[in-house]
């Protein structure tokens, strides 16, 4: 039984493997080329539970795309609703939009702002900085060591 527990702790220590919290968000796709909310804020590892609706009073079909997290809805006719989920596994600023021709250019876009739980959104590394994934790996390894020590202390 203990090896299973250690495996679960190991998965939780890896970046993006566990969710920090769940946000249920209503997204409305309006005919006047507007997506509400215009901005969604989240923290790395949050689970976004998005309920995307094309309101019944609309006359046009719309969809919702969040390509940075490989999420999209089918084309929704007025009155249709679809639920999609996404675990945000990295910090940054990402765009979501309607892909019907002309809608994105007309302003049917929004912004997903994901911050790291430890602080503000990191900036991409400069060319002279080391962009290797070593710091994330070392953080995960440290989590495994702490978990292993915790198991030994319980014995």
VMD Tcl script that draws the C-alpha trace (Angstrom):
set ca {
  {0.00 0.00 0.00}
  {2.83 2.43 0.75}
  {4.30 2.25 -2.78}
  {0.91 3.35 -4.17}
  {0.87 6.31 -1.77}
  {4.38 7.28 -2.82}
  {3.34 7.08 -6.47}
  {0.44 9.43 -5.84}
  {2.73 11.89 -4.07}
  {5.19 11.64 -6.95}
  {2.48 12.56 -9.43}
  {1.34 15.50 -7.30}
  {4.90 16.82 -7.15}
  {5.23 17.03 -10.94}
  {4.30 20.37 -12.51}
  {0.78 20.36 -13.92}
  {-0.09 16.91 -12.59}
  {-2.59 17.94 -9.92}
  {-5.25 20.59 -9.86}
  {-5.08 23.43 -7.34}
  {-8.73 24.43 -7.50}
  {-11.80 24.35 -9.69}
  {-13.39 27.40 -11.24}
  {-16.85 27.11 -12.78}
  {-17.24 29.87 -15.36}
  {-20.21 30.82 -17.53}
  {-19.04 31.98 -20.97}
  {-21.51 33.81 -23.21}
  {-21.00 34.23 -26.96}
  {-22.88 37.34 -28.10}
  {-23.95 38.33 -31.62}
  {-22.47 41.80 -31.20}
  {-19.05 40.09 -31.41}
  {-18.37 39.95 -27.70}
  {-17.37 37.11 -25.36}
  {-18.23 37.46 -21.68}
  {-16.26 37.43 -19.52}
  {-13.60 39.38 -21.37}
  {-10.95 38.18 -18.91}
  {-10.65 34.92 -16.97}
  {-8.04 34.72 -14.21}
  {-6.62 31.43 -12.94}
  {-3.65 29.94 -11.14}
  {-1.37 27.23 -12.56}
  {-2.95 23.79 -11.96}
  {-6.51 25.18 -11.70}
  {-9.27 23.21 -13.37}
  {-11.47 25.48 -15.48}
  {-15.00 24.15 -15.88}
  {-16.34 26.31 -18.70}
  {-20.04 26.33 -19.58}
  {-20.13 27.95 -23.02}
  {-23.49 29.27 -24.22}
  {-24.71 30.87 -27.41}
  {-27.76 32.71 -25.97}
  {-31.18 31.93 -27.49}
  {-31.71 35.57 -28.51}
  {-28.71 35.40 -30.87}
  {-29.23 34.86 -34.59}
  {-25.74 33.59 -35.53}
  {-23.81 30.44 -34.71}
  {-20.61 30.84 -32.67}
  {-17.87 28.66 -31.21}
  {-15.20 29.02 -28.50}
  {-11.51 28.25 -28.94}
  {-8.72 28.12 -26.38}
  {-6.00 26.67 -28.59}
  {-3.13 27.06 -26.10}
  {-4.83 24.37 -23.99}
  {-6.26 22.41 -26.94}
  {-9.88 23.18 -26.07}
  {-12.72 24.14 -28.37}
  {-16.45 23.76 -28.75}
  {-18.32 22.73 -31.86}
  {-20.25 25.42 -33.68}
  {-23.15 26.33 -31.37}
  {-26.52 27.44 -32.70}
  {-28.50 30.01 -30.71}
  {-29.75 28.45 -27.46}
  {-27.08 25.73 -27.31}
  {-24.69 25.19 -24.40}
  {-21.61 22.97 -24.15}
  {-19.37 22.24 -21.15}
  {-15.62 21.93 -21.59}
  {-12.83 21.64 -19.04}
  {-9.16 22.55 -19.07}
  {-6.37 22.20 -16.54}
  {-4.17 25.26 -16.93}
  {-0.68 23.84 -16.65}
  {1.46 26.92 -17.25}
  {1.52 30.60 -16.45}
  {1.03 33.23 -19.10}
  {-1.53 35.27 -20.99}
  {-3.60 33.34 -23.52}
  {-6.33 34.35 -25.94}
  {-9.71 32.70 -26.49}
  {-12.00 33.59 -29.38}
  {-14.78 32.69 -31.79}
  {-13.39 31.18 -35.00}
  {-16.35 32.04 -37.25}
  {-14.84 34.05 -40.12}
  {-14.66 37.75 -39.23}
  {-15.67 37.33 -35.58}
  {-12.16 37.28 -34.07}
  {-11.11 40.28 -36.19}
  {-14.34 41.99 -35.13}
  {-13.34 41.74 -31.46}
  {-14.90 38.45 -30.35}
  {-11.90 37.61 -28.17}
  {-11.04 37.32 -24.51}
  {-7.97 36.81 -22.36}
  {-7.06 34.01 -19.96}
  {-4.47 35.20 -17.44}
  {-2.77 32.36 -15.56}
  {-0.42 33.18 -12.70}
  {1.98 30.90 -10.90}
  {0.86 30.07 -7.36}
  {4.24 31.35 -6.12}
  {3.96 34.79 -7.68}
  {3.18 36.88 -10.75}
  {3.15 35.61 -14.33}
  {6.74 34.86 -15.34}
  {8.23 36.48 -18.42}
  {9.78 34.30 -21.10}
  {13.53 33.84 -20.53}
  {15.83 36.22 -22.33}
  {18.18 34.75 -24.90}
  {21.14 34.89 -22.52}
  {19.23 33.16 -19.70}
  {19.11 29.40 -19.34}
  {15.69 28.22 -20.58}
  {16.25 24.60 -19.54}
  {13.54 22.69 -17.64}
  {16.02 21.76 -14.88}
  {14.48 24.00 -12.16}
  {11.05 22.36 -12.59}
  {12.62 18.90 -12.52}
  {14.58 19.73 -9.38}
  {11.41 21.01 -7.70}
  {9.62 17.74 -8.51}
  {12.59 15.72 -7.24}
  {12.61 17.69 -3.98}
  {8.92 16.86 -3.55}
  {9.69 13.16 -3.91}
  {12.44 13.33 -1.30}
  {10.14 15.08 1.19}
  {7.40 12.49 0.54}
  {9.82 9.59 1.02}
  {11.03 11.03 4.32}
  {7.43 11.49 5.48}
  {6.69 7.83 4.76}
  {9.77 6.67 6.66}
  {8.85 8.76 9.71}
  {5.46 7.08 9.93}
  {7.02 3.61 10.20}
}
mol new
graphics top color blue
foreach p $ca { graphics top sphere $p radius 0.5 }
foreach p [lrange $ca 0 end-1] q [lrange $ca 1 end] { graphics top cylinder $p $q radius 0.2 }
display resetview
